[in-house]
Amino acid sequence: MTPPAALTEAVLARTLRVPAFAAAPGDGSAAARQFDVALMSAGFKLSGELLQRLSTMDGVQVRAIGARVCAVVARLVGDDKRHNAYFRDFPAGVPDTVEFWTGLIRETFGDEIPDGPVNLLALPKYGRYQHSYEELLAAHAEFVPSLKDRVTLLHPGGTPDEEARRTYLELAATPVPLSTEDLALLADLAAYCVDGPQPKAIPVREVRAVVNRARLAAGVPLLVDTVTDVLRLACAVSEGDVGLREPTRFRSLRRAERRVLLEALHHLVRQDDRKLADVGPHREAWKRLGERLHPHEYPHLPGAAEVFAVARGDRSARSFAARVEAALAGGDLSGALDLLATRPGMLVRAADRLLRGATPEQSHRIVESLEQNLARVSGRVILSLREHLGNRTAPEAARGFANRRGRLWVAPDARAPLPSTVVGRLVESLDAEIVRRLPAGGRVLVDPAVLPVALPLSQRSTAAGFGVLPRGSRTPVGAGHARFFVYWHQNARRTDFDLSALLLDDGFRTAGQLSWTSLRGYGGTHSGDITEAPDGASEFIDLDLRTVSARYILPMVHVYSGEGFQEVRESFFGYMEREAEQLGKPFEARSVRMRSTLAGTGRVALPLVFVRDDDGGWSVRWLHLYMTASPEFNAVENSAGTASLLLRAIVERSYLRVADLVALMRRAGTDVTEWTPDDPVPSGATFIGLERPEHVADDAAVYPLARLPELIPD
């Protein structure tokens, strides 16, 4: 069986493994070298093993494979678009802001400037390209290659079928929640792989719902052990939120689908009617689902009917959380701990609340209960508490609350800090439990570049794209110039996105900005404002980092008017690193370090921030945030205050990093050594890094960026 072409290309984009497409043998060496050269223009290259494989194939077919792969990697970095700029010679030739507007007014009105107000944004030549993309290309010198340019290797994979099934098993068995884009890919893979090997366990409930959707369609038994699993499945079938955070509009279900869902509910309740207690937290969703399932038509499934009786309030089934709340409200800490011990995951999640304000004796009992139950808690939840405690011995400047779409709310931190002695004991217990679960012995090679990456405990808000790291990660900036870019393509109505850069000092106070209202200054240059994108549009900000005096450079994408990030046909943000002497077009794929999809529900996107380090160099901190804002006319001038608060909440927070997990590996007895480029990964070893290296033994385990969540122990 062969997966659809679109699915194969999605897997290739995620894994950077080129499938072993069926091809006749032949001398494809010349075509393979041409393929390699074409890839290098986008910052990619064939690994030695892949080049050798392609060289033994028919040349015509190698060219066809090359065209297909080049299109995939071009989309990855945004090189499939024609990135024009308002100012043809950008970053040269950009006028001062006042000079620009004065010239535009004189060009429009001549010497007869109106006495009354003038709508600057309605001037005929404003906001629209005044030259073609070909004219822009002719105005720019050739890009000069540099040893610092990014080179990303493509590696050989198995057949398209093998690659699809391998990726399915990795995604389905993930120990962390997936991003929206990965859930969508998983849905396609689950439908394709439903008749093949399945993972031993699917620990993430949202992932299980997506897999169950494919099983329901194929008539395969469902994987459910709570009534909420059935509710999530109904949401998946209706293209709704399997995380149950947003209301789902349930579609009409076929009779066969209704029967399977009701049978699952009936058997779960008959096995243990205490499962009815899980109905309460999602009572309204159950009511709406009941209108679609018609449980009254199935009198032989009374267990299912009881679920909806609880949802309507006709039957009492106090939720587990309500029982815990009642015990705490009555001062019965022992009773609450006994209850929570039956659900250790909830006990760990409630640790901070329980410890806050507890007496020393109570704190001792709480920590004891936690220690006794850690063995039954998932590694992700343990590490989440470990990260949380790293921020609880002193008040935070601000508390941030982010949802899966990256929307962040900030509030003052009114919590009392937890005692350092309690935190210290609990941290040691959490670390000891993780060490116990990590495999002892063996050899691990670690690329130092991956150590500052935040441990991916959840990928819900991580954007899709290329070179994207989890929120809180740090990566160095290796060039003297940085160039931000945004691209959008409106769908049904005129849409204006605005790229801006807010500059902040050490105290997170505004130190300047670059935008359509401030074209030059502070070490940077804006490419000019584009106010509509019927065929797609791009804006850029070029920064000479050597001359920027601010501590923070915060790129922002504002929806000024029209469609939002989720409504446009396509939109993405990214940044390039390059040196001034490299010249080239405004967009050069080889210099792209990251490209991320813009898909949040807010009207202002904050993908990342550049931070001046203590040694004078620059690094990137990853944010993946969206701000609520006005429906229209959003601009850096009116969003700077909120943005600085959000930024502070992220930048000053302590995150668990890959370096912390590697340190625990050493405690577990693993031989961990630093990997340097071109070092081979020997037989039996494990490699951890941002990308798969060139020389890897067949039986070595490789964990590049996409597979980092798999390092989190069960």
N, C-alpha and C positions, 0 to 999 in steps of 0.2 A: 504494500500500500504506500502511496506517495501523498504527502500532505499538500494542500493547496499552495500555490506560489506565494501568496501574501503571507501565509503562516510561516513558510520556510524563511522568507525574508525578515519577518519579525524576530524569529529565533536567531538568525544570523546577526541582526543588529544588536541583540541583547548579549550574545555570547562571543561575538567576533570570531566565530569558527565558520569557515567556508565548507559547506557540506560536500561530500563526495558525490557530485552529480554524475549520473550515468554518461559515459563518453567512450568513444572508440579509442583504442591505443593509436599512438602516432608520435610524430616529432613536433611537440608544441612548444619547444624551448623559446623560439623567437616570439611567439604570441604571449608566452608567460612573462618574458622580459618587458614587452610592451605594456602588458597588464600592470606589472610592478611600477613602471614609470608613471602610468596614468594615476595609480593610487597615490604616489608620492606628492602629486599636485594638491591632494586633499589632506596630506599629513599621515597617510597610511602606507604600509609596506607588507609584502608577503614574507612570511617566515621562510627560512631556508627549506624546511620540510615541505611546506605548501608549494613553494616554487618548484621543488623537485617533482612533486606529484603532478603538477600541471604540465611540466615539461614532457611527461610521458604520454600525454593525451593528444588527441587530434587538434591541430591548431585552430580550425574553424570553430570547434566547440569550446576551446579555451577562450577565444574572443567573445563568444556568446556569454560564457560564464563571467568573463571580465566585465562586460557591459552591465550585467545584472548586479554584480557585487559593487561596482563603482557607483551605481545609482543608489544602492543602500547606504554606503558610507557617506555619499554626498548629502543625503537626507539627514544623516546622523549629526553632521556638523553645520548644517544649514547652507551647504554649497549648492543646493539644487535651486536656489533663488537668484534672481538678478538684483543684487543689492545696490540700488542707485542712492545718491545723496543729493540733498537740495542744493548745496554748494558744490559745483562740479569739481573744484580743485581740493576739496577737503582732504587733510586738515589745513592745507595752505589756502590762502585766498578767502578766509572767513572774516568778514568785517566786524568791527566793533558793533555792539547792539544798537546804539543810537545812530551810528553811521548807516547801518543797514536799513533801519526804519525811515530815516530821513531820505535816503536814496530811493526807497520804494515809493514814498509819498510823492517825491518830485517826479519820478518816472511816470506815476499814475496821473497826477494833476498838472504837471508843468508848473508855471508861475501862478496859476489860479487855484491856490489851495483853499478849500471851503473854510468859511468862518466858523462853522459849527463843529461838533465832534465828528471824528472820522473812525469808522469801524476798520481797524487795521487788519483784522483777520479776513475781511471781505475784499481786500485789495486784489485785483485780478491775478497778479503774479505771486501772491503769497500762498504758501502751503502746497504748491503743485510743482512737480519737476519741470524745470525750464530747459532741460536737455535730455537726450536719450541715454540709455545705458551704454550704447556704443560710443557716444561722444564722451561720456565719463571715462571709459576705458582708454580712449585715445589721449586723454589729458594726463594719464598717470604712467610713470616709468615702471619698468618691469620690477617685480618683487625680487629682492636679492636673498637667496637662501642663506640660512645661518645654521650653525651646529646646534643652536638652542631651539630651533624649530621642533615642534612636536612630531614624533614618529610613533605611530600606534601599529603594532604588529597584528596581522590576521593569521590565524592558525588553521590547520586542516581539521576537519570534523568527520563524523561518520556520514552515513547516507542521510538524506533529508528525513526519512522515517526515524532513524536512530537519534538524530539531533532533536526532533520534535519530542520523542518519548523521554529522552534524557532531560530535556528542559522541563517537561511536565512533572517528572518525578522530583526535580529540584524545587520547583515552585510549590507543588502540592504539599511537600514535606517541610516547608519552611517553618522555623520556630517563631517567626515574627510576622506581624500583620504586613500585608503587601500594599504597595501603592495602587492607586486607581488604575493606572496603565498596566501594571503587572497582573492585576486581577482580571482585566479585560483579556490579556494574552492567555492567562490561565484558562479562562472560559473557553476560548477557541481550542486550546490544547486538550482540555478535559474532554471536549466533544470528540476530538480526533482519537484520543487514547483510551476511551472508556472501555474498550474491549481488550486492552493490554494490561501489562503489569501495573500494579498500584502500589503506592508507598505503604510501609508497614503501619504508619500512623499519620493522621492529619491533625496536628495539634491546634492550629488556629481556626477558630469557629467560622470566621468570615470566608476563609479558604475552603473549608468543608462545605459551606453553602454553595459555592461556585461549582465544586466538584459534584455535589448532589444534584445540581441542576442538569448536568450532563447525564448522570445516572438515571434521573427521572425520565428524561427524554428517550433514553435507550432501554428503559424497562429493567434496569439493574437495581437490586435492593439498595435502599438508602443507608447512609452512614449517619444515624441519629441516636443520641442517648439522652437528649433533653427536649422538652417541648419547644424551647427557643430555637433549637436546630431546625425544626419544621417551619417556624415563623421566618427564619432567615432564608430558608429555601424558597418560601413563597415570595419573599422580596426579590430574590435572584431571578425567579421565573418571570417576575413583573418588571425587570430591569430597574429595580429599586435599590435602596441602600441596605446591603447585607450587614452593615455595622449597626443598624437600627438607630442611627442618630438623626435621620431625617425621615419624615413620613413618606411612605410608599403608596402610590395609587395602584392598587392591585387590579390586574387585568382579569377578564373573564377566563375561567379555567375550564379546560375540557373535563368531561365526566371522568375519564380515566385518571387524570391528574388529581382531581378532587378525591377520588377513592383512595389513591395511594397516600395522600397527605393525611386524610382522616384515619386510615388504617394505622399509620405511623403514630398518630396522637393516641389512638385507642390503646395500642399495645404498650406505649410508654406509661400511660396512666394506670393500666391494669398491672403492670410490673411493679409500680411504686406510685401510689397516689400523692406522695409528698412532692412529686414533680409539678403538681398543680400550683405550688407556691411560686413557681417561676412566671406565672401568667401575669400577675399584678403589675410588675414594672413596665409592661408593654400592653396594658389593658386596651387602650384605644386602637392600637394596631390589630389586636386580636378581634375586636369588634368589627373592624372594616374587613378583615379576612373572612370572618364568619358569614358576611353578606355574600361572599364569592363561593364559599365551600358548601353552603346549604347542609349543615350537619343533620338537620331534621329529616332529610331524605335517606339517612342511613341509620335507622333505629337499632340495627345489629351492631353498631359501634358506639356504645354508650360512653366509653371512656373519652372519645373525642367530644361528645356533647358536654361532658363535665368541664372541659377546657373553656368552652364558650359560656357556660353557666358562671364560671368564676369571673370571666371578663365582664359579664353583664352585672355582676354583683348578686346573682341569684344563689350562689354558693360561696361560702367563706373558705379562703385558703390564704392565710396570712403569709406574706412573703418572708423569706429568710432574713432579708435586710430589716424588715419591720420588727422581727423578733429580737434581732441584735439591738436595734434602736430602743426597744422597750426595756431591755435589760440595762443598757447604759443609762437611760433616763431614770431608771429606778435605783441607780447606784450599785447595781449588781455586776461588778467587773468580772468576778469569777464566772458568773453565768454567761456573760458575753464572750469571755475567752473560751469557755467550753463549747459554745455554739460555733464560734469562728474556727475552733480546732477541727471541726468536721468539714470545713471548707478552707483549707490552709491558704489558698490563693487569696481569698478575701481577707484573711488574717494579716497576711503580709501587706496587702494594699491599705489596710487600716492602721498599720503600725504607727505612723506619725500622729494620727488623731488620738490613738490610745495613749501614746507617750506624752502628748502635750498636757501639761498640768497634772500629771500623775505624781504621786508621792514617791520617794525613793523605794519604799517597799512595793508599791504597785508597779513601778518601772521594772523592778527585779522580776516580778511575776510575769509581766508582759514579755520581757526579753526571754525568760525561760520558756514560755509557751511558744514563742517564735522559734527558738532553737530546737525545740522538740518536734516541730512540724515542718522545718525547712526541707527535709528529705522528700516531702510530698508536693513540693512547689516547683513549677517549671523554672528552668535556668533564666529565662528572659525576665520573669517577675522578680526573681532574686536580684538580678543585676540592675533592674529598674529601681528597686529599693536602695541598692548600694549607691547608685548614682544620686538618688534623691537625698540620702543622708549626707553626701558630700557637700550639700548646700544648706545644711540645717543647724550648724553650730553658731551661726551668726545671721542676723537679719539680712535679707536680700534687699537691694535697692528697689526692686519692683518684682512682683510675681507675674509670670506670663502663663496664659492658658491658651493652648493652640488646639484646633480641631484637625480632622484628617485632611481638610482642604487648605490648611495653612493659615486660617484666620486666627489671629492672636489677640487676646484681651490682656490688658495689663492692669494690675491693681496694687495698691500699697501692701507691703508685707506686714500684716498686723499680728502674725504668729510669734509666740515666744520661742526663742531658740531652744533646741533640745540640748540637754546636758552633754558635754563632751565625753564624759566617762561612759554614759549610756551609749552614745553614738559609737565610741571606740570599741566597746565590747561587741555591739551588734555588727559593726563592720567586719570585725575579725571573724565572727561566726558565719557571716555571709560569704566572706572570702574562703573560709575553710570548706564550706559546702561546695562552692564552685571547684575548688582544688580537688575535692574528693571525686567529683564527676569527670574531671579532665583525664584523658588517658595518660598513664605514667610511662616514661621512657620515650624512645623514638627521637628523631631528629627533625627540627623545624628550622627552615631558612626564612628570614623575614626581611623584606625590602624596607629600609628605614622610612621611605616615603609614605608607608601605610600607617606608621605608628601614631601620627596625630589625628587620624581619622576617627570620628566619633563612632563608638560601637553601635551598629544599627539595630537597636532594640525595637524599633518600629520603623516601617517605611511608608506609613500612611500618607505623610505629607511631603515625601521626597518626590521632586518633579522628575518626569521622564526626560530623557535626552542623552547627552554624551558628556562624560567626565564629571557627572554630578555626584556629589558626596552628601552623606547624611548631615542633618542640621547639627551645628556645633563643631563640625570638622574644621581643621586648619590645613591650609596648603600654602607653601611659599610662592611668591611671585618672582620669577627668575629673569625678568627683562626690565629695561628702563622705562618702557612705554606700555601702557595698558589701553585697550580700546573696547568700550562697551558697545553692544549693538542690540537693537530690537527690530523684529520684523513682525508685521501683521498683515492679514489679508481679510478685508471685511467681507461679510456674507450678504446681507440683504439691505443694509442701509449705511450711509456715510459714517465712517468711524475714524476717530482721531486718537491715536495713542501718542503719548509724549514721554520720551526718555529724558530723565534728569539725573543729576548727581548732587547729592547734598553733602557738604563738607562740614565736619564737626571737630571741635577741639577735644582736649583731654577730658573735659567735664561734660561732654556730649552737648555742648552748646554750638549753635550754628556759626560756622566760620566762612560761609560762602556757598554758592551754588552755581551749577552750569545747567542751562535749560534753554528753551526757546525764547525766554525773556532775558537770558544772560549768556550770550554766545561765546564769549572769550573771557579768560582770566583764571586765577588760582591754579595755574599750571595746566589748564585744559582748554579744549575747543569743542563746541557743539557743531554738528553737521548741518543744522537747520531744521526747521519744523515742516513736517508733512501732515496735512490735515485730512486726507482721505486716502483710501487704499483699495480702489476697485480692482487693481491688478497686483496688489501687494505693495508694501512700502517699507522702507528701512530708515532708521535714525541711528547716529553714532555719537559717542563722546570719546575723544582722544585725550589721554593724560600723559604728561611727562612727569613720571613719579619722582624724578630727581628735584623738581621744582615745587612740588606740592608741599605746603607747610602744615596742612591739617593732620590730625591724628587718624580720622576715619573718613573714608570716601564711600558713601552709601548710594549706589545706583538705584533708581526708582523708575518704575513704568506706571504712568498715570493714564487711566481712561478719561480723556478730556471730554469726549462726546461719542455717542453712538453705542455700538455693541460692546459687551463686556468680554472678558477673557474666555468665557465658556461659550460665547455666542459667535465669535468670529470664525471664519473658515479655518484659520491657523494663526498661531502667534508663538514666538519664542524669544528668549533673551540669551545673551552669551557674552563672553569677553575673549579678547585676543591678547597675547603678549608678543611684543616685537620691539626691535631697536629702531631708532630714528633713521639710520642709514639703510634700512631694508626697503624703504619706499613702498611701491606696490599700490594696489587698489584699496579703497576703503575696507573691503572685505577680502581677506586672504585665508582660505581654509586651513593652510598649513600652520597658521598662527593661532587658530582657535583652540582655547584650552577647555572650554565648556560651552555647552548649549543646552538650555533647559526649556521645556514647554511651559507656557503660561496658561494655567487652567483653573486658577482659584476663583472663589465666589466674590472676593473683594474687588474694589475698583482701583487699588494701588498695590503693585507688586514690589516686594523687597527680596530679590533672590539671594543676595550675598552682600558682604561689606569688605572693603579693603582696609586693613589696619596697619598703621606704621608700628613696627616692632621696636623694642628698646634699643636694638643695635642699629636702627635707622633703616633697615630693610622693610619690605612690605610682605604681608601675608593675606590670604583670603579666609574669611570666616563664613560659613554657609548658614543661611537663614531660612529660605523657603517659606516666606511669610507673605500674607496679604492683609491689607488694612481695609476696614470699612470706610467709606467716604461718600461724598455727594453723588447723586446720579450723573451729574455732568460738571464740567468746568473744574476738575481736580487739577491741582498744580502744586509744585514743590513748596511754593510760598505758604499755602494753607495746610500742608500736611507735615511740615518739618517737625513741629512739636511732638505730635503723636509718634512719628517715625523714630525720633531720638529716644523716646521712652521704650518703644519696642526693641530697638537696637540694644539698649542698655540691659534689658532683661535677658537677652540672649548672650551678649558678649561677656557679661560678668558672671554668667552661670558656669559651674564646673560640670563637665561632661565626662563620662567614662569613655576611654579611647581604646583603640586596639592595643596600644602600649600597656594598658592596665591588664588586659586579658593575657597578653604575652608574659607579663610578670607573674601572673598566676600559673601559667604553663610551666615556667621555670620552677615555681614552688612545688609543682606536681612531679618534678623530676624529669622534665623534657629538656633535651639538649637544644637550646635555642641559640642560633648564630645569625649574625648579620649577613645578608646577601648583597653582593655587589654585581653590577651589570656584567653580563657575559659569563657569570658563574653558572655552571651546569647544576641542575637539580637532580641529585643522584637517586638511584633505585631505593625505594622504601621511604624516602624523605617526604616532608610536607613543605609546600611553599605558600607563603602568605604575602600578598602584594597588591598593588593597584591593577596590574595587568599580568597576564601570563607571560613568563619569560621565553626566550628562544629555545634553550636546550633543556628539555625535561625528559627524564626517564619514563618509560611506558607505565610503570607501576607507581610513580610518584603521585601524590595528591596535591592539586593546585587549587588555591582559593584566591581568585582575583576579586575585584570590587563587588561584582554581582553576587558572589557566593560567600561574602563575609558573614551574613547571618547564620550560615551553617556551622560556623565555629562556636556559636553559643550552645553550651551543653544542654541536654534535655532536662 
